[in-house]
Amino acid sequence: MDASRERKSRYEAAHKLGHASAAGLVAPEGEDFAGGGSGGEQRGVRRSLNEAAHKLGYWPVLQAPVGRSVRAGGAVGAGDDADRDVVAHASRAVLALGALGVVYGDIGTSPLYTEQVIFGQHADAARPTAAGVYGIVSLIFWALAIVVSAKYAGVLMRVHNRGDGGGMALTALIQRHRVPREAVLVVLGIFGAGLFFGDGMITPAISVTSAVEGLKVATPGISHLVVPISLALLVGLFAIQHRGTGAVGWMFGPLILVWFVTIGVLGVREVIARPGVLQGISPTWAVRFMIDHGVAAFLTLGAVVLAVTGAEALYADRGHFGAAPIRRTWFGIVFPAVFLSYLGQAALILTHPATIRNPFYLAVPSGGRLAMVFLATIATIIASQAAITGSFSIARQAVQLGFLPRLKIAHTSDVEGQIYLPLIALILAVGVVTLVLVFRRSGALADIYGVAVTGTFVLDTVLFLAVARSLWQMARWKVALVGGVLLAVEVSLFASNVVKVAHGAWIPLTVGLLTATLMVTWRRGRQIVTRNRVAEEGALKELLYQVRMANPPMHRVAGVAVYLSPSEEATPLALKTSVERLGVFHEKVLIVTVETIGAPHVDAADRYVVEVRGSGLFKIRHVTIRTGYHDTTDVPALLALARKRGLLERQLDLEHASYFVSQFTITLSGEPGMSRWRKRLFIAMARNAASPINAFHLPVDRTATAGSLLEL
């Protein structure tokens, strides 16, 4: 099999790199389907740094049963998630380096402030004695081992939604497979997504502030500038979001690698001077610490959790790099480097208790502290960028899955993964700046950090256990054993952070609750509006009968008309208006329904269902286009692709087609279904939703809108 080589740009999408021939469809001679050749050929391509794994490979396309329409969430392809994983063709080194720059920014910068907070704010238990220091080292090690290594890098990495990971991906998987107690589990997943946004505000604030606080050690004379410099960096970071990070993204992996090597070497330097600190790895020191200090030790867990913040990123970014590269990078680079840093700081504190005020920077030789401030600032900016990008991704998934109204989404480059959501960026920027201005130092920010993270840990575990039991058919005793161990640890960490509510920990919880309320309200309101809309528009088959039997005959208009409709059976309002009020009917009519399924991407063979409706001279085609929650819904491009594959007439003039969008103005009514305040909230969200013209990439100069009132 010949394989031609071609250069591809960084972050290029799978449909541009891999194989995507459609099962049951044959390309015309000499013509290629988008993204690949025919006959199973796969082109060899050069891969570049930070390229996501799902953008480097392809999934084999499944053949749909003859004569069977595949509906979204239907049986075809629904039960093969375990076999539909990320296929990576990049080298291990490239994927590992890319994962370093995307996955580990948050957890990798935690050594900047974790032990400073533990020994500084929990002095009742965390004392600079052998028992105190070894106890803290043991707690940190076993938190990393159980939560990150065993759970996220080990167990959770096995469950995925066709390669994709994260709480929202699990929620979509549960919804698509109709897992028992689906409604409750979906609400929990929605709340987890809300907590992610709360965490997305705190991560940039605490990370950048803690890095810049190194100036207090390196150059004490300008320590009063910590807050202004932190604010300037964060505002600048949000200001460039609309430009994307493609130009500098390739640098993230190498820079974070330098960071890990540096903190690891500094840690080894201190451990060599005090090797006895290694005995802190033994779990007996953690048990002894908890027994000796009781409540004070339990409260200390609220600071220990800072060492594992960012652990959920290992799972959330699974779809970008695949499980193996993330595991190798964690166990081979990140875990050793991070824990060596914690060991080194612990050894320094044991030898020089006064270094508790900032053990990370005081472990750096005086001549290199300013350089370390610079390197730490770069690392925390990369970590902040990962949190911001993650928030954009979660918001887009929520929009695609119908949990949020359409938001304006800008693609900041020609390749996949570079998106910018102005509203989300504004909310995050205001939240981050407010947090820095109010709390002003990393130690105070640490008091509100941890609740959202540990809450996400617990929710991820609950969703995982539901999937393991229902889809994997795991034995009850195994579910109980795994769930018991994980929940015992994570609920303890969560409970130790709940006591921080009075100190500001209510902020991320409030953000999570508000976001979840918005999502649940939008989801419920959308169901009611869709039901009322279908009743208002009427059945499509009745309108087609009316058109066929019209006397005098309906006036035909030249050209192609494309009507967007959320329902397969209802008449689009715009079509109904054309027929009943204008008395016209186009020569060629397409009704397009876009369905987003609970999977990240949709295979070529499952993407379209084309059905002929009506009879005689008034036949129309109904096109169902299925998209995944990571796919971009460009309706004109998708219709052109359907025509190229022979699903639509070859001579269909889509290039000059007219598009018609039905838009309803929603008004308040006394009908049951939702409380009055939730109806008002839904209406406000609907009024501020992005235009469907932008959401579906319709040509502005060839798109018309028909409007009507609809009661909620």
PyMOL commands that set and color helices and strands:
alter all, ss='L'
color gray80, all
select helices_A, chain A and resi 14-17+53-55+81-83+92-102+105-112+114-121+130-158+167-176+182-212+215-218+220-239+241-243+246-273+275-281+283-308+312-316+318-321+323-351+353-357+359-362+366-400+422-439+442-446+451-470+476-503+506-537+540-548+573-582+604-607+616-618+635-644+654-656+676-687+692-695+700-702
alter helices_A, ss='H'
color red, helices_A
select strands_A, chain A and resi 5-7+44-46+410-411+419-420+555-564+584-596+608-613+620-627+658-667+703-711
alter strands_A, ss='S'
color yellow, strands_A
deselect
rebuild
show_as cartoon
